[in-house]
Amino acid sequence: MAPTEITRALKRCLKVANLPDIRCHDLRHSHATILLKENVHPKIVSARLGHSKINVTMDLYSHLTNSIEGIAVDHLNGLLE
């Protein structure tokens, strides 16, 4: 299936489901964001995205660092209580 066919199929599905228009790239970004927020190891996320180096993934998703750090702190606090 060609990339343009995938895009057209996505657009049709979104229209039928009465959902807002999004790009395939938006799904890719959401996929990575969800995995990182769910504490999936960044190396695994990087591999799933096809990035050659984990630094690429971490640079692109560095805006998540603060929320991920907060989750880590909360997790540690729970373990220490």
C-alpha positions as CSV (number, residue, x, y, z in Angstrom):
1,M,0.0,0.0,0.0
2,A,1.4,3.4,-1.0
3,P,1.7,6.2,1.6
4,T,-0.9,8.2,-0.2
5,E,-3.4,5.3,0.0
6,I,-2.8,5.0,3.7
7,T,-3.4,8.7,4.2
8,R,-6.6,8.6,2.1
9,A,-7.8,5.5,4.1
10,L,-7.1,7.3,7.4
11,K,-9.0,10.4,6.2
12,R,-12.0,8.3,5.2
13,C,-12.1,6.5,8.6
14,L,-11.8,9.8,10.5
15,K,-14.7,11.3,8.4
16,V,-16.9,8.2,8.9
17,A,-16.2,8.2,12.7
18,N,-16.8,12.0,12.8
19,L,-13.4,12.6,14.3
20,P,-11.1,15.6,13.7
21,D,-8.7,15.5,10.8
22,I,-5.2,14.3,11.8
23,R,-2.1,13.2,9.9
24,C,-0.4,9.8,10.1
25,H,2.6,11.6,11.7
26,D,0.2,12.7,14.5
27,L,-0.5,9.1,15.2
28,R,3.2,8.3,15.3
29,H,3.8,11.2,17.7
30,S,0.9,10.1,19.9
31,H,2.2,6.5,19.9
32,A,5.6,7.6,21.2
33,T,4.2,10.1,23.7
34,I,1.9,7.4,25.2
35,L,4.7,4.9,25.5
36,L,7.0,7.3,27.1
37,K,4.4,8.5,29.6
38,E,3.7,4.9,30.5
39,N,7.3,4.4,31.4
40,V,8.3,2.3,28.4
41,H,12.0,2.4,28.2
42,P,13.1,5.1,25.7
43,K,15.4,2.7,23.9
44,I,12.3,0.5,23.0
45,V,10.3,3.6,21.9
46,S,13.3,4.7,19.8
47,A,13.5,1.3,18.1
48,R,9.7,1.3,17.4
49,L,10.1,4.7,15.8
50,G,13.0,3.5,13.7
51,H,15.4,6.1,15.1
52,S,19.0,5.2,14.7
53,K,20.0,6.6,18.1
54,I,18.1,7.0,21.4
55,N,19.3,10.7,21.4
56,V,17.1,11.4,18.4
57,T,14.0,10.2,20.3
58,M,14.9,12.0,23.5
59,D,15.6,15.3,21.7
60,L,12.2,15.1,19.8
61,Y,10.3,14.2,23.0
62,S,12.2,16.2,25.5
63,H,9.1,18.2,26.3
64,L,7.9,15.0,28.2
65,T,10.9,14.9,30.5
66,N,9.3,17.0,33.3
67,S,6.1,14.9,33.4
68,I,8.1,11.7,33.2
69,E,10.4,12.9,36.1
70,G,7.3,13.7,38.1
71,I,6.0,10.1,37.6
72,A,9.3,8.7,38.7
73,V,9.4,10.9,41.8
74,D,5.8,9.8,42.7
75,H,6.7,6.2,42.1
76,L,9.8,6.4,44.3
77,N,7.8,8.2,47.1
78,G,5.2,5.3,46.9
79,L,8.0,2.7,47.3
80,L,9.5,4.6,50.3
81,E,6.2,5.0,52.2
